[in-house]
């Protein structure tokens, strides 16, 4: 056990600590640093929340290189140990640079939904120009790391940034002369209740896919709040712009189909209800295909036990994919409307022999564009896929700044 401190309330939080080291780094030193950081932070956590906090070490993980990492790249291992522990929270400590979804190097990031926090010693050890890098046992690194850990765990508990001075939930910044952990400036009376409202540690042993699906749906209905909050904080509508292979595979075939007479015949003679249902089903099918083909569920290794907390993460990732496919549909639809209204000569469409009436309304153009866009979304999911599945988790589950 790395650290433990009892609280006054009969409520306990178990935290798993994972160390991920780059080649050439002594895992023992990083593990000792993580243990000391937990010891420095546990008193403030217990006194501010009135609950018992316990930190446990797991086996170190070796990274293949020194490249910067997104925090989402540690999720597979973190969620695996969250089920195996079982743990309420998992903290990952690594010595490689950490990249936020805004492409900035940050000392740490938290995911309130997945209950995972990642701390990077690389950023904490950085020093001003012409000065040597700080050592892990430097007192400045020590107290800034402990403050950062309390700050990230505050996010996991549901606390947001506060614009007040003197508290740990202000915007985190490295302070060279820091000698203690800042107080956890959240309502200590409501923090235990907030934790109690978190998905319980209930678990199930589904015997098949249908039972597993039912357990996920029951968990989502029971605790919709965390899912809604994660969707509000996510950048799902911008996801297609971060996946050029997916967007290209969706747009490219529609640029050919839009100049095909057969597609216009289908679009003009299709009913509005049929077109709407076809679009809705296609978006849903594309999301389901990406969810399973890219193995985006948690944990990646299949377990007999599925916790309610893990089920909420999986449901959220699926809804993010639905929103992303809906955004892709809107993007392609907009391109099709521009082509129909600007590029196509009006007389060319109205003179087609397959049209019963020569008049072409704006509704006909909108419906035809929607039909062609639906085909594009399906082709994008099937042919393009996700060239980087971690980016879905990166943009969805983690906050953009410490």
Buried (B, 14 or more C-beta within 10 A) or exposed (E): EBBBBEBEBEBBBBBBBBBBBBEEBEBEBBBBBBBBBBBBBBBBBBBBBBBBBBBBBBEBBEBEEBEBBBBBBBBBBBBBBBBBBBBBBBBBBBBBBBBBBEEEEBBBBBBBBBBBBBBBBBBBBBEEEEEEEBEBEBEBBBBBBBBBBBBBBBBBBBBEBBEEEEBBBBEBEBEEEBEEBBBBBBEEEEBBEBBEEBBEEBBBEBEEEEEBEEBBEBBBEEBEEBBEBBBEBBBBBEBBBBBEBBBEBBBBBBBEBBEEEEBBBBBBBBEEEEBBEBBEEBBBBBBBBBBEEBEBBBBEEEBEEBBBBBBBBBBBBBBBBBBBBBBBBBBBBEBBBEBBEEEBEEEEBEEEEEBEEEEBEEEBBBBBBBBBBBBBBBBBBBBBBBEEBBBBBBBBBBBEBB
